[in-house]
């Protein structure tokens, strides 16, 4: 069983992953190449833990222990003695492959290196290391502390031991796993992104975003409408995944809606930039 876990990338996903692991009682280190982002992220986690205490969802000693379980790493060398490292950085194959290569030379040889990628080939990421059998995809959902699911993806080289160890780890952090295949978008994004894309085509054809969202919320019991969800996930991320699905699977049904491309060109990435299909103060 793993005792020390490393998370790389302190954005929305990395922070959520680190919070969940530290809450489960495991020693966790979090790193981001941008020092400011890292300290903001740790502050955000502390704030969410304080709010959980205020809401009566966590007791004060649990909060204090969780804070003690979580530390900011100073650099990649701090990951040398981690049993498991979870990468949650930008969705870019070259940047991920460079990081995995570097981790491979730093982290002790028996440890597992996994990626939270939502769409990039695990087989290809694994091939950039000298331990491809110890690499796999472990895809969390946003917001990580709330969403129960983790999608697991084995690369061609992933061993049964690696898969079994990750299944036990996910049980330990109280997540439910499903097994996808190493194809763009895995399960969730393969289904979710074309649905959101279709909603954007309807906006392009003149339907109001609030009507589309109400239709899906009230008509199909989705917790958020597709356009609110698009703004939440990030329109840049959504466009990236659709482009990848379109390119790699080669079917017109994944063609990103031109309106989505325009929004991204305008810098309207959704909630994080204050404007997407809706405006955020
Ligand atoms: N971080 C941590 N906790 C959060 C949160 C966040 N960003 N946002 C909301 N929460 C917590 C709230 O604190 C609240 O906790 P409580 O029950 O302890 O008080 C709980 O979630 C419910 O929040 P709210 O009452 O404010 O709002 P909702 O009931 O509307 O729930 C939601 C918010 C959980 C985000 C819900 O709208 C939802 O499930 N939306 C769909 C999310 C989804 O589909 N995610 C998957 C996206 S796809 C993906 O991640 C893949 C990637 O690769 C693109």
Boltz pocket constraint, residues with backbone or C-beta under 6 A from the ligand:
constraints:
  - pocket:
      binder: B
      contacts: [[A, 48], [A, 55], [A, 57], [A, 118], [A, 140], [A, 141], [A, 142], [A, 143], [A, 144], [A, 145], [A, 146], [A, 147], [A, 188], [A, 189], [A, 192], [A, 223], [A, 224], [A, 229], [A, 233], [A, 237]]
      max_distance: 6.0
